Amino acid sequence: MVLHVVIASVAALAGRSVPSMPLSKRREKAEPVVSAASHSMLMQPAAINPDWIIAGEPVARMADHSKSADRAAYTALWDCTAGTFRWFFAWDETVHILEGDVHVTAEDGSVHLLQAGDVAYFKAGTWATWRVDTYVRKVAFLRRPFPAPIAFAYRLKNKLLPAKTPSL
């Protein structure tokens, strides 16, 4: 009985959190593959919050690449010049460093040097300090965390059902 109430609550919450969309938009099909050469993507200024800058005058830019139809996932190209700054990760973010490097200090004090070719994950709701000595360019894959009741339902489902690994 309790499980039914949780599932019903999660379904109701999910239904409310989906933005209403005109029927004509619902019929549009999303592109099955979105691709772009990273060097040809139009980079736009993406100012770092001045209160977060610790040293230097870092200049950041980004280019939108793609977003999921439900707006829960997003991919962008981002670059930044030299400087040190704090950064708040509002979404879960996985980065792939394309060029340059960055020294990242996590909230727990651990330091990570991310260089071209490296991949790193940052949990939503966390802060990190980024020190860019010269330049860094990355692809960022962002995923909006589920609201707590939906996250709880997924964790419960994962405990009750065997895990399936997506095929690549």
DSSP file with accessible surface (Angstrom, degrees, kcal/mol):
  #  RESIDUE AA STRUCTURE BP1 BP2  ACC     N-H-->O    O-->H-N    N-H-->O    O-->H-N    TCO  KAPPA ALPHA  PHI   PSI    X-CA   Y-CA   Z-CA
    1    1 A M     >        0   0  171      0, 0.0     4,-1.9     0, 0.0     5,-0.2   0.000 360.0 360.0 360.0 -45.3    0.0    0.0    0.0
    2    2 A V  H  >  +     0   0  114      1,-0.2     4,-2.5     2,-0.2     5,-0.2   0.911 360.0  53.8 -62.3 -41.1    2.8    2.4    0.9
    3    3 A L  H  > S+     0   0   78      1,-0.2     4,-2.8     2,-0.2     5,-0.2   0.910 106.6  52.2 -60.8 -39.6    4.6    1.6   -2.3
    4    4 A H  H  > S+     0   0  136      1,-0.2     4,-2.6     2,-0.2    -1,-0.2   0.903 109.6  48.9 -62.9 -40.1    1.4    2.5   -4.3
    5    5 A V  H  X S+     0   0   78     -4,-1.9     4,-2.7     2,-0.2    -2,-0.2   0.927 112.2  48.4 -65.7 -43.3    1.1    5.8   -2.5
    6    6 A V  H  X S+     0   0   36     -4,-2.5     4,-2.7     2,-0.2     5,-0.2   0.944 113.5  46.9 -62.0 -47.9    4.8    6.6   -3.3
    7    7 A I  H  X S+     0   0   93     -4,-2.8     4,-2.7     1,-0.2    -2,-0.2   0.930 113.3  48.6 -61.9 -42.8    4.4    5.6   -6.9
    8    8 A A  H  X S+     0   0   59     -4,-2.6     4,-2.5    -5,-0.2    -1,-0.2   0.916 112.2  49.2 -64.0 -41.2    1.2    7.7   -7.3
    9    9 A S  H  X S+     0   0   65     -4,-2.7     4,-2.6     2,-0.2    -2,-0.2   0.917 112.1  48.0 -63.4 -43.6    2.9   10.7   -5.7
   10   10 A V  H  X S+     0   0   19     -4,-2.7     4,-3.0     2,-0.2     5,-0.2   0.932 111.8  49.7 -63.8 -43.4    5.9   10.4   -7.9
   11   11 A A  H  X S+     0   0   62     -4,-2.7     4,-2.4    -5,-0.2    -2,-0.2   0.922 112.0  48.2 -62.9 -41.4    3.7   10.1  -11.0
   12   12 A A  H  X S+     0   0   50     -4,-2.5     4,-1.9     2,-0.2    -1,-0.2   0.932 113.3  47.3 -64.8 -43.6    1.7   13.1  -10.0
   13   13 A L  H  X S+     0   0   43     -4,-2.6     4,-1.9     1,-0.2    -2,-0.2   0.922 111.9  50.2 -63.7 -43.4    4.8   15.2   -9.3
   14   14 A A  H  X S+     0   0   33     -4,-3.0     4,-0.9     1,-0.2    -1,-0.2   0.908 109.0  52.5 -62.4 -40.0    6.3   14.1  -12.6
   15   15 A G  H  < S+     0   0   54     -4,-2.4     3,-0.4    -5,-0.2    -1,-0.2   0.884 111.2  46.5 -63.3 -37.2    3.1   15.1  -14.4
   16   16 A R  H  < S+     0   0  186     -4,-1.9    -1,-0.2     1,-0.2    -2,-0.2   0.802 109.0  55.0 -74.0 -29.2    3.2   18.5  -12.9
   17   17 A S  H  < S+     0   0   70     -4,-1.9    -1,-0.2    -5,-0.2    -2,-0.2   0.617  84.9  92.9 -84.5  -9.3    6.9   19.1  -13.6
   18   18 A V  S  < S-     0   0   95     -4,-0.9     3,-0.1    -3,-0.4    52,-0.0  -0.735  83.7-123.6 -83.1 119.4    6.5   18.4  -17.3
   19   19 A P        -     0   0   56      0, 0.0     2,-0.1     0, 0.0    -2,-0.1  -0.359  26.3-108.0 -63.9 142.2    6.0   21.8  -19.0
   20   20 A S        -     0   0  120     -4,-0.1    -4,-0.0    -2,-0.0     0, 0.0  -0.468  40.2-168.2 -70.5 142.6    2.8   22.0  -21.1
   21   21 A M        -     0   0   74     -2,-0.1     5,-0.1    -3,-0.1    -3,-0.0  -0.993  27.4-101.4-135.0 137.7    3.6   22.1  -24.7
   22   22 A P    >>  -     0   0   82      0, 0.0     4,-1.8     0, 0.0     3,-0.7  -0.265  33.8-118.3 -56.9 146.9    1.3   22.9  -27.7
   23   23 A L  H 3> S+     0   0   93      1,-0.3     4,-1.4     2,-0.2    -2,-0.0   0.876 114.2  58.9 -56.6 -36.7    0.1   19.8  -29.5
   24   24 A S  H 3> S+     0   0   81      1,-0.2     4,-0.5     2,-0.2    -1,-0.3   0.888 106.5  47.8 -62.1 -36.9    1.9   21.0  -32.7
   25   25 A K  H X4 S+     0   0  107     -3,-0.7     3,-0.9     1,-0.2    -1,-0.2   0.855 105.4  58.8 -70.2 -36.4    5.2   21.0  -30.9
   26   26 A R  H 3< S+     0   0  154     -4,-1.8    -1,-0.2     1,-0.2    -2,-0.2   0.815 102.4  54.7 -63.5 -28.7    4.6   17.5  -29.4
   27   27 A R  H 3< S+     0   0  181     -4,-1.4    -1,-0.2    -3,-0.2    -2,-0.2   0.683  84.6 102.7 -78.9 -19.3    4.3   16.1  -32.9
   28   28 A E  S << S-     0   0  124     -3,-0.9     2,-0.4    -4,-0.5    -3,-0.0  -0.444  71.3-133.2 -66.0 137.4    7.7   17.5  -34.0
   29   29 A K        -     0   0  199     -2,-0.1     2,-0.1     1,-0.0    -2,-0.1  -0.777  14.9-126.0 -94.7 134.8   10.3   14.8  -34.0
   30   30 A A        -     0   0   80     -2,-0.4    38,-0.0     1,-0.1    -1,-0.0  -0.447  36.9 -94.8 -72.1 150.1   13.6   15.5  -32.4
   31   31 A E        -     0   0  143      1,-0.2    -1,-0.1    -2,-0.1     3,-0.1  -0.472  28.0-143.1 -63.8 132.9   16.7   14.9  -34.5
   32   32 A P  S    S+     0   0  134      0, 0.0     2,-0.4     0, 0.0    -1,-0.2   0.814  87.1  26.6 -70.9 -27.1   18.0   11.4  -33.9
   33   33 A V        -     0   0  109      2,-0.0     2,-0.5    -3,-0.0     0, 0.0  -0.996  65.2-169.8-137.2 129.3   21.6   12.6  -34.2
   34   34 A V        +     0   0   61     -2,-0.4     2,-0.3    -3,-0.1    32,-0.0  -0.983  20.3 167.3-117.6 120.1   22.9   16.0  -33.5
   35   35 A S        +     0   0  104     -2,-0.5     2,-0.3    30,-0.0    -2,-0.0  -0.961   9.8 165.2-135.3 154.0   26.5   16.6  -34.5
   36   36 A A        -     0   0   57     -2,-0.3     2,-0.5     5,-0.0     5,-0.1  -0.954  42.0-107.3-161.3 145.0   28.9   19.6  -35.0
   37   37 A A    >>  -     0   0   45     -2,-0.3     3,-1.6     1,-0.2     4,-0.6  -0.667  30.3-140.1 -74.1 124.5   32.6   20.1  -35.4
   38   38 A S  G >4 S+     0   0   49     -2,-0.5     3,-0.9     1,-0.3    -1,-0.2   0.852  99.5  56.8 -60.4 -32.7   33.7   21.6  -32.1
   39   39 A H  G 34 S+     0   0  160      1,-0.2    -1,-0.3    -3,-0.0    -2,-0.0   0.679 108.3  48.1 -72.9 -14.8   36.0   24.1  -33.8
   40   40 A S  G <4 S+     0   0   83     -3,-1.6    -1,-0.2     2,-0.1    -2,-0.2   0.447  82.2 114.4-104.6   1.3   33.2   25.5  -35.9
   41   41 A M  S << S-     0   0   30     -3,-0.9     2,-0.7    -4,-0.6    24,-0.1  -0.503  75.8-111.7 -73.9 138.7   30.7   26.0  -33.0
   42   42 A L        -     0   0  130     -2,-0.2     2,-0.4    22,-0.1    22,-0.2  -0.596  31.9-150.1 -75.5 109.3   29.8   29.6  -32.4
   43   43 A M        -     0   0   25     -2,-0.7    20,-0.2    20,-0.1    35,-0.1  -0.679  13.5-168.2 -84.2 132.5   31.2   30.5  -28.9
   44   44 A Q  E     -A   62   0A  98     18,-3.1    18,-2.6    -2,-0.4    -2,-0.0  -0.870  34.3 -87.4-117.4 150.7   29.4   33.2  -27.0
   45   45 A P  E     -A   61   0A 114      0, 0.0    16,-0.3     0, 0.0     2,-0.2  -0.296  39.0-177.1 -56.6 138.4   30.5   35.0  -23.8
   46   46 A A        -     0   0   22     14,-2.6    14,-0.1    -3,-0.0    15,-0.0  -0.668  19.3-149.3-138.1  77.4   29.6   33.1  -20.6
   47   47 A A        -     0   0   95     -2,-0.2     2,-0.4     1,-0.1    12,-0.1  -0.155   8.8-128.8 -57.0 138.0   30.7   35.4  -17.8
   48   48 A I        -     0   0   10     10,-0.3     5,-0.1     1,-0.1    -1,-0.1  -0.702  40.4 -93.7 -82.2 136.8   31.8   33.8  -14.5
   49   49 A N    >>  -     0   0   63     -2,-0.4     3,-2.2     1,-0.2     4,-0.6  -0.325  32.7-137.4 -51.4 120.7   30.0   35.3  -11.5
   50   50 A P  G >4 S+     0   0  100      0, 0.0     3,-0.8     0, 0.0    -1,-0.2   0.816 102.1  61.5 -55.5 -30.9   32.4   38.1  -10.4
   51   51 A D  G 34 S+     0   0  145      1,-0.2    -2,-0.1    34,-0.0    35,-0.0   0.693 101.9  53.6 -67.7 -19.4   31.9   37.0   -6.7
   52   52 A W  G <4 S+     0   0   63     -3,-2.2    34,-2.5    34,-0.1     2,-0.4   0.607  82.9 104.3 -89.7 -15.6   33.3   33.6   -7.6
   53   53 A I  E <<  +B   85   0A  56     -3,-0.8    32,-0.3    -4,-0.6     3,-0.1  -0.562  39.1 173.8 -75.6 127.6   36.6   34.9   -9.1
   54   54 A I  E     +     0   0A 101     30,-2.9     2,-0.3    -2,-0.4    31,-0.2   0.806  64.7   0.6 -99.3 -40.9   39.6   34.4   -6.7
   55   55 A A  E    S+B   84   0A  48     29,-2.0    29,-2.6     0, 0.0    -1,-0.4  -0.997 105.2   7.4-151.8 150.8   42.5   35.5   -9.0
   56   56 A G  S    S-     0   0   56     -2,-0.3    27,-0.2    27,-0.2    26,-0.0  -0.216  84.5 -78.1  77.9-167.9   43.1   36.8  -12.5
   57   57 A E        -     0   0  175     25,-0.5    -1,-0.2     2,-0.0    26,-0.1  -0.576  50.5-168.5-132.2  67.1   40.6   37.8  -15.1
   58   58 A P        -     0   0   13      0, 0.0     2,-0.5     0, 0.0   -10,-0.3  -0.331   5.6-156.8 -63.4 137.5   39.2   34.5  -16.5
   59   59 A V        -     0   0   89    -12,-0.1    22,-1.7    23,-0.1     2,-0.3  -0.980  11.7-167.9-116.9 120.3   37.1   34.9  -19.6
   60   60 A A  E     + C   0  80A   5     -2,-0.5   -14,-2.6    20,-0.2     2,-0.3  -0.824   7.8 179.7-110.5 147.7   34.7   32.1  -20.3
   61   61 A R  E     -AC  45  79A  96     18,-2.2    18,-2.4    -2,-0.3     2,-0.3  -0.952   3.5-172.0-137.3 159.3   32.7   31.3  -23.5
   62   62 A M  E     -AC  44  78A  52    -18,-2.6   -18,-3.1    -2,-0.3     2,-0.4  -0.986  13.8-154.0-150.2 159.6   30.3   28.6  -24.4
   63   63 A A  E     - C   0  77A   5     14,-2.4    14,-2.6    -2,-0.3     2,-0.2  -0.999  25.2-125.2-133.1 129.8   28.4   27.2  -27.4
   64   64 A D  E     + C   0  76A 113     -2,-0.4    12,-0.2   -22,-0.2   -22,-0.1  -0.549  30.4 172.3 -69.5 137.3   25.1   25.2  -27.0
   65   65 A H  E     -     0   0A  53     10,-2.3     2,-0.3     1,-0.4    11,-0.2   0.749  55.1 -30.7-109.0 -58.1   25.3   21.9  -28.7
   66   66 A S  E     - C   0  75A  34      9,-1.7     9,-3.0   -32,-0.0    -1,-0.4  -0.986  44.0-159.5-159.3 161.8   22.1   20.0  -27.9
   67   67 A K  E     - C   0  74A 141     -2,-0.3     7,-0.2     7,-0.2     2,-0.1  -0.987  30.5-106.9-146.0 151.0   19.4   19.4  -25.3
   68   68 A S    >   -     0   0   36      5,-2.5     3,-1.8    -2,-0.3     5,-0.1  -0.364  33.4-111.2 -73.7 159.0   17.0   16.6  -24.6
   69   69 A A  T 3  S+     0   0   85      1,-0.3    -1,-0.1     2,-0.1     0, 0.0   0.835 120.7  49.7 -60.6 -32.7   13.3   17.1  -25.5
   70   70 A D  T 3  S-     0   0  111    -52,-0.0    -1,-0.3     1,-0.0    -2,-0.0   0.414 109.1-126.0 -87.7   3.5   12.4   17.0  -21.7
   71   71 A R  S <  S+     0   0  120     -3,-1.8    -2,-0.1     2,-0.2     3,-0.1   0.710  80.6 115.1  60.4  24.7   15.2   19.6  -21.0
   72   72 A A  S    S+     0   0   24      1,-0.1    72,-3.3    71,-0.1     2,-0.3   0.536  71.8  45.6 -98.1  -8.6   16.7   17.3  -18.4
   73   73 A A  E     + D   0 143A  40     70,-0.2    -5,-2.5    -5,-0.1     2,-0.3  -0.989  64.6 177.0-136.8 148.0   20.0   16.8  -20.3
   74   74 A Y  E     -CD  67 142A  51     68,-2.5    68,-3.5    -2,-0.3     2,-0.4  -0.997  13.7-157.8-152.0 142.3   22.2   19.4  -22.1
   75   75 A T  E     +CD  66 141A  28     -9,-3.0   -10,-2.3    -2,-0.3    -9,-1.7  -0.993  21.4 163.8-127.7 135.4   25.5   19.3  -24.0
   76   76 A A  E     -CD  64 140A   5     64,-2.2    64,-3.2    -2,-0.4     2,-0.4  -0.969  35.0-126.4-146.0 158.8   27.7   22.4  -24.5
   77   77 A L  E     -CD  63 139A   4    -14,-2.6   -14,-2.4    -2,-0.3     2,-0.3  -0.891  34.7-179.4-103.0 138.1   31.2   23.4  -25.4
   78   78 A W  E     +CD  62 138A  18     60,-2.7    60,-3.2    -2,-0.4     2,-0.3  -0.997   9.1 178.5-141.5 140.8   33.0   25.6  -22.9
   79   79 A D  E     -CD  61 137A   3    -18,-2.4   -18,-2.2    -2,-0.3     2,-0.3  -0.952   3.6-171.5-140.0 163.3   36.4   27.3  -22.7
   80   80 A C  E     -CD  60 136A   0     56,-2.3    56,-2.0    -2,-0.3   -20,-0.2  -0.984  15.4-135.3-155.5 142.5   38.1   29.6  -20.3
   81   81 A T  E     - D   0 135A  58    -22,-1.7    54,-0.2    -2,-0.3    51,-0.2  -0.306  57.2 -48.8 -88.4-179.3   41.3   31.7  -20.1
   82   82 A A  E    S+     0   0A  41     52,-1.1   -25,-0.5    51,-0.2     2,-0.2  -0.105  84.2  95.6 -57.6 141.1   43.7   31.9  -17.2
   83   83 A G  E     - D   0 132A   7     49,-2.4    49,-3.1   -27,-0.2     2,-0.4  -0.831  61.5-107.5 158.5 169.4   42.3   32.6  -13.7
   84   84 A T  E     +BD  55 131A  28    -29,-2.6   -30,-2.9    -2,-0.2   -29,-2.0  -0.991  44.0 153.0-125.0 133.5   41.1   30.9  -10.5
   85   85 A F  E     -BD  53 130A   1     45,-2.5    45,-3.4    -2,-0.4     2,-0.3  -0.990  41.1-114.0-155.8 156.1   37.5   30.8   -9.5
   86   86 A R  E     - D   0 129A  86    -34,-2.5     2,-0.4    -2,-0.3    43,-0.2  -0.654  31.4-160.8 -87.6 152.3   34.9   28.8   -7.6
   87   87 A W  E     - D   0 128A  54     41,-2.7    41,-1.9    -2,-0.3     2,-0.5  -0.996   9.7-149.7-140.1 132.7   32.2   27.1   -9.5
   88   88 A F  E     - D   0 127A  69     -2,-0.4     2,-0.9    39,-0.2    39,-0.2  -0.887  11.4-147.5-101.6 127.5   28.8   25.8   -8.3
   89   89 A F  E     + D   0 126A   2     37,-2.9    36,-3.7    -2,-0.5    37,-0.7  -0.815  20.9 173.8 -95.9 100.0   27.5   22.7  -10.1
   90   90 A A  S    S+     0   0   60     -2,-0.9     2,-0.3    34,-0.2    -1,-0.2   0.766  71.7  37.5 -75.9 -27.1   23.7   23.1  -10.2
   91   91 A W  S    S-     0   0   62     -3,-0.1    53,-0.2    53,-0.1     2,-0.2  -0.839 101.6 -91.6-117.1 157.8   23.3   20.0  -12.4
   92   92 A D  E     -E  143   0A  12     51,-2.0    51,-2.5    -2,-0.3     2,-0.4  -0.525  54.2-165.7 -60.9 135.2   25.2   16.7  -12.5
   93   93 A E  E     -EF 142 122A  11     29,-2.7    29,-3.3    49,-0.2     2,-0.5  -0.986  22.4-170.4-138.2 128.0   28.1   17.4  -15.0
   94   94 A T  E     -EF 141 121A  48     47,-2.8    47,-3.3    -2,-0.4     2,-0.4  -0.957  18.4-164.6-110.1 131.1   30.5   15.2  -16.8
   95   95 A V  E     -EF 140 120A   0     25,-3.0    25,-2.1    -2,-0.5     2,-0.5  -0.903  16.2-161.1-118.7 148.0   33.3   16.9  -18.6
   96   96 A H  E     -EF 139 119A  66     43,-2.2    43,-2.3    -2,-0.4     2,-0.5  -0.989  23.5-136.1-123.2 116.1   35.7   15.8  -21.3
   97   97 A I  E     +E  138   0A   1     21,-2.6    20,-3.3    -2,-0.5    41,-0.3  -0.627  25.4 176.4 -77.0 123.4   38.8   18.1  -21.6
   98   98 A L  E     +     0   0A  60     39,-2.9     2,-0.3    -2,-0.5    40,-0.2   0.789  64.6   5.4 -93.8 -36.1   39.5   18.8  -25.2
   99   99 A E  E    S+E  137   0A 102     38,-1.7    38,-2.2    17,-0.1    -1,-0.3  -0.996 109.1   2.2-152.8 146.4   42.4   21.2  -24.9
  100  100 A G  E    S-E  136   0A  31     -2,-0.3    16,-1.0    36,-0.2     2,-0.3  -0.306  76.0 -96.3  75.8-159.4   44.6   22.6  -22.1
  101  101 A D  E     -G  115   0A  49     34,-1.3    33,-0.4    14,-0.2    32,-0.3  -0.974  22.1-156.7-156.2 166.3   44.3   21.7  -18.5
  102  102 A V  E     -G  114   0A   0     12,-2.1    12,-3.0    -2,-0.3     2,-0.6  -0.991  16.9-136.4-149.5 139.6   42.7   22.8  -15.2
  103  103 A H  E     -GH 113 131A  41     28,-2.5    28,-2.5    -2,-0.3     2,-0.5  -0.909  27.6-164.9 -95.7 120.1   43.5   22.1  -11.5
  104  104 A V  E     -GH 112 130A   2      8,-3.2     8,-2.9    -2,-0.6     2,-0.6  -0.929   9.8-164.3-112.7 126.8   40.3   21.3   -9.7
  105  105 A T  E     -GH 111 129A  50     24,-2.7    24,-2.7    -2,-0.5     6,-0.2  -0.954  16.2-149.5-109.6 118.0   40.0   21.4   -5.9
  106  106 A A  E >   - H   0 128A  31      4,-2.7     3,-2.1    -2,-0.6    22,-0.2  -0.271  31.4 -98.7 -79.6 169.1   36.9   19.6   -4.7
  107  107 A E  T 3  S+     0   0  117     20,-0.7    -1,-0.1     1,-0.3    21,-0.1   0.805 123.8  58.7 -58.6 -29.3   35.0   20.5   -1.5
  108  108 A D  T 3  S-     0   0  128      2,-0.1    -1,-0.3     1,-0.1     3,-0.1   0.438 121.0-107.8 -82.4   1.2   36.8   17.7    0.4
  109  109 A G  S <  S+     0   0   49     -3,-2.1    -2,-0.1     1,-0.3     2,-0.1   0.333  72.1 141.6  92.6  -8.0   40.2   19.3   -0.5
  110  110 A S        -     0   0   42     -5,-0.1    -4,-2.7     1,-0.0     2,-0.4  -0.429  41.2-144.5 -69.5 142.3   41.2   16.7   -3.1
  111  111 A V  E     -G  105   0A  93     -6,-0.2     2,-0.4    -3,-0.1    -6,-0.2  -0.927  15.3-172.4-113.6 134.6   43.0   18.2   -6.0
  112  112 A H  E     -G  104   0A  90     -8,-2.9    -8,-3.2    -2,-0.4     2,-0.7  -0.994  15.4-149.8-128.9 127.8   42.6   16.8   -9.6
  113  113 A L  E     -G  103   0A  73     -2,-0.4     2,-0.6   -10,-0.2   -10,-0.2  -0.877  17.2-164.5 -94.8 115.3   44.6   17.8  -12.6
  114  114 A L  E     +G  102   0A  15    -12,-3.0   -12,-2.1    -2,-0.7     2,-0.2  -0.919  13.4 175.8-103.9 123.3   42.4   17.4  -15.7
  115  115 A Q  E >   -G  101   0A  94     -2,-0.6     3,-3.0   -14,-0.2   -18,-0.3  -0.736  45.2 -58.1-120.8 169.2   44.2   17.5  -19.0
  116  116 A A  T 3  S+     0   0   59    -16,-1.0   -18,-0.2     1,-0.3    -1,-0.1  -0.184 127.1  24.6 -49.1 129.2   43.2   17.0  -22.6
  117  117 A G  T 3  S+     0   0   50    -20,-3.3    -1,-0.3     1,-0.3     2,-0.1   0.138  95.0 122.8  98.7 -17.3   41.6   13.6  -22.9
  118  118 A D    <   -     0   0   59     -3,-3.0   -21,-2.6   -21,-0.1     2,-0.4  -0.458  46.2-154.4 -80.5 152.4   40.5   13.3  -19.3
  119  119 A V  E     +F   96   0A  95    -23,-0.2     2,-0.3    -2,-0.1   -23,-0.2  -0.972  15.5 177.0-123.8 137.3   36.9   12.8  -18.2
  120  120 A A  E     -F   95   0A  21    -25,-2.1   -25,-3.0    -2,-0.4     2,-0.4  -0.979  18.6-143.2-140.8 154.4   35.6   14.0  -14.8
  121  121 A Y  E     -F   94   0A 129     -2,-0.3     2,-0.5   -27,-0.2   -27,-0.2  -0.958   8.9-165.7-120.4 135.5   32.2   14.0  -13.1
  122  122 A F  E     -F   93   0A  22    -29,-3.3   -29,-2.7    -2,-0.4     2,-0.2  -0.988  20.8-130.7-122.5 124.2   30.9   16.7  -10.8
  123  123 A K    >   -     0   0  131     -2,-0.5     3,-1.2   -31,-0.2   -34,-0.2  -0.481  30.5-102.3 -75.4 139.6   27.8   16.0   -8.6
  124  124 A A  T 3  S+     0   0   19      1,-0.2   -34,-0.2    -2,-0.2   -32,-0.1  -0.275 105.7  32.1 -58.1 142.1   25.0   18.5   -8.6
  125  125 A G  T 3  S+     0   0   47    -36,-3.7     2,-0.3     1,-0.3    -1,-0.2   0.549  96.4 114.3  87.4   9.1   24.9   20.8   -5.6
  126  126 A T  E <   -D   89   0A  32     -3,-1.2   -37,-2.9   -37,-0.7     2,-0.3  -0.756  54.2-140.5-113.9 159.8   28.7   20.9   -5.1
  127  127 A W  E     +D   88   0A  69     -2,-0.3   -20,-0.7   -39,-0.2     2,-0.3  -0.847  18.6 178.5-110.5 152.2   31.3   23.6   -5.3
  128  128 A A  E     -DH  87 106A   3    -41,-1.9   -41,-2.7    -2,-0.3     2,-0.5  -0.982  26.1-127.3-147.4 153.3   34.8   23.2   -6.8
  129  129 A T  E     -DH  86 105A  31    -24,-2.7   -24,-2.7    -2,-0.3     2,-0.5  -0.913  23.8-158.6-102.7 127.5   37.7   25.7   -7.3
  130  130 A W  E     -DH  85 104A   2    -45,-3.4   -45,-2.5    -2,-0.5     2,-0.6  -0.925   7.7-169.8-108.0 128.6   39.1   25.8  -10.8
  131  131 A R  E     -DH  84 103A 103    -28,-2.5   -28,-2.5    -2,-0.5     2,-0.6  -0.964   3.7-172.8-118.4 110.4   42.6   27.1  -11.5
  132  132 A V  E     -D   83   0A   2    -49,-3.1   -49,-2.4    -2,-0.6   -30,-0.1  -0.919   5.0-172.7-102.7 115.0   43.3   27.5  -15.2
  133  133 A D  E    S-     0   0A  79     -2,-0.6   -51,-0.2   -32,-0.3    -1,-0.2   0.867  78.9 -17.4 -77.6 -36.9   46.9   28.4  -15.8
  134  134 A T  E    S-     0   0A 113    -33,-0.4   -52,-1.1     1,-0.2     2,-0.3   0.570 118.1 -30.4-130.7 -61.3   46.6   29.2  -19.5
  135  135 A Y  E     -D   81   0A  52    -54,-0.2   -34,-1.3   -34,-0.2     2,-0.3  -0.970  44.3-166.1-166.6 146.2   43.5   27.9  -21.2
  136  136 A V  E     -DE  80 100A   0    -56,-2.0   -56,-2.3    -2,-0.3     2,-0.4  -0.995   1.3-172.0-142.4 142.8   41.0   25.0  -21.0
  137  137 A R  E     +DE  79  99A  25    -38,-2.2   -39,-2.9    -2,-0.3   -38,-1.7  -0.999  17.7 168.2-133.8 131.3   38.4   23.8  -23.5
  138  138 A K  E     -DE  78  97A   8    -60,-3.2   -60,-2.7    -2,-0.4     2,-0.5  -0.948  36.5-127.9-140.7 159.8   35.8   21.1  -22.6
  139  139 A V  E     -DE  77  96A  27    -43,-2.3   -43,-2.2    -2,-0.3     2,-0.5  -0.935  31.5-155.1-101.5 132.4   32.7   19.4  -23.6
  140  140 A A  E     -DE  76  95A   4    -64,-3.2   -64,-2.2    -2,-0.5     2,-0.6  -0.957  10.5-165.8-114.7 127.6   30.1   19.5  -20.8
  141  141 A F  E     -DE  75  94A  96    -47,-3.3   -47,-2.8    -2,-0.5     2,-0.4  -0.964  17.8-169.6-110.3 113.0   27.4   16.9  -20.5
  142  142 A L  E     -DE  74  93A  30    -68,-3.5   -68,-2.5    -2,-0.6     2,-0.4  -0.860  12.2-173.0-111.5 142.0   24.8   18.1  -18.0
  143  143 A R  E     -DE  73  92A 108    -51,-2.5   -51,-2.0    -2,-0.4   -70,-0.2  -0.996  24.3-129.3-133.8 127.0   21.9   16.2  -16.4
  144  144 A R        -     0   0  114    -72,-3.3   -53,-0.1    -2,-0.4     2,-0.0  -0.580  32.2-118.5 -72.9 128.4   19.3   17.8  -14.2
  145  145 A P        -     0   0   49      0, 0.0    -1,-0.1     0, 0.0     3,-0.1  -0.373  30.1-108.5 -65.9 148.0   18.9   15.8  -11.0
  146  146 A F        -     0   0   89      1,-0.1     5,-0.0     2,-0.1   -74,-0.0  -0.431  39.7 -94.7 -70.1 150.6   15.5   14.3  -10.4
  147  147 A P    >>  -     0   0   56      0, 0.0     4,-2.7     0, 0.0     3,-0.6  -0.305  47.2-100.1 -59.2 152.6   13.3   15.8   -7.6
  148  148 A A  H 3> S+     0   0   75      1,-0.2     4,-2.7     2,-0.2     5,-0.2   0.849 120.3  50.6 -49.6 -46.4   13.7   13.9   -4.3
  149  149 A P  H 3> S+     0   0   58      0, 0.0     4,-2.1     0, 0.0    -1,-0.2   0.911 114.0  45.0 -63.6 -37.1   10.5   11.8   -4.6
  150  150 A I  H <> S+     0   0   14     -3,-0.6     4,-2.4     2,-0.2    -2,-0.2   0.922 112.6  50.9 -71.6 -41.2   11.4   10.6   -8.2
  151  151 A A  H  X S+     0   0   22     -4,-2.7     4,-2.5     1,-0.2    -1,-0.2   0.919 110.2  51.0 -60.4 -41.1   15.0    9.9   -7.2
  152  152 A F  H  X S+     0   0   94     -4,-2.7     4,-2.6    -5,-0.3    -1,-0.2   0.927 108.8  50.9 -61.6 -44.2   13.7    7.9   -4.3
  153  153 A A  H  X S+     0   0   22     -4,-2.1     4,-2.7     1,-0.2    -2,-0.2   0.908 110.8  48.8 -61.9 -41.0   11.4    5.9   -6.6
  154  154 A Y  H  X S+     0   0  111     -4,-2.4     4,-2.7     2,-0.2    -1,-0.2   0.921 111.1  49.4 -64.5 -43.1   14.3    5.2   -9.0
  155  155 A R  H  X S+     0   0  143     -4,-2.5     4,-1.6     2,-0.2    -2,-0.2   0.925 112.3  48.6 -62.3 -40.8   16.6    4.0   -6.1
  156  156 A L  H  X S+     0   0   48     -4,-2.6     4,-1.8     2,-0.2     3,-0.3   0.939 111.4  49.1 -63.3 -46.1   13.8    1.8   -4.8
  157  157 A K  H  X S+     0   0   93     -4,-2.7     4,-2.6     1,-0.2    -2,-0.2   0.920 109.1  53.3 -59.4 -41.7   13.2    0.3   -8.3
  158  158 A N  H  < S+     0   0   92     -4,-2.7    -1,-0.2     1,-0.2    -2,-0.2   0.822 109.0  49.1 -66.1 -30.2   17.0   -0.3   -8.7
  159  159 A K  H  < S+     0   0  177     -4,-1.6    -1,-0.2    -3,-0.3    -2,-0.2   0.833 116.9  41.7 -75.0 -32.2   17.0   -2.2   -5.4
  160  160 A L  H  < S+     0   0  117     -4,-1.8    -2,-0.2    -5,-0.1    -3,-0.2   0.778 114.7  49.8 -87.3 -28.3   14.1   -4.4   -6.4
  161  161 A L  S  < S-     0   0   97     -4,-2.6     3,-0.1    -5,-0.2    -1,-0.0  -0.866  92.4-101.4-114.6 146.9   14.9   -5.1  -10.0
  162  162 A P        -     0   0  114      0, 0.0     2,-0.2     0, 0.0    -3,-0.1  -0.331  45.1-106.1 -64.8 144.3   18.2   -6.3  -11.5
  163  163 A A        -     0   0   95     -5,-0.1     2,-0.5    -4,-0.1    -5,-0.0  -0.462  29.1-156.6 -72.6 140.6   20.4   -3.6  -13.1
  164  164 A K        -     0   0  192     -2,-0.2    -1,-0.0    -3,-0.1    -3,-0.0  -0.983   9.4-141.4-117.5 127.9   20.6   -3.5  -16.8
  165  165 A T        -     0   0  132     -2,-0.5     3,-0.0     1,-0.1    -2,-0.0  -0.751  27.0-114.3 -87.9 129.8   23.6   -1.8  -18.4
  166  166 A P        -     0   0  102      0, 0.0     2,-0.3     0, 0.0    -1,-0.1  -0.336  31.5-116.0 -60.6 143.1   22.8    0.2  -21.5
  167  167 A S              0   0  119      1,-0.1    -3,-0.0    -3,-0.0     0, 0.0  -0.603 360.0 360.0 -80.6 139.9   24.2   -1.2  -24.7
  168  168 A L              0   0  212     -2,-0.3    -1,-0.1    -3,-0.0    -3,-0.0  -0.105 360.0 360.0-104.4 360.0   26.8    1.0  -26.4
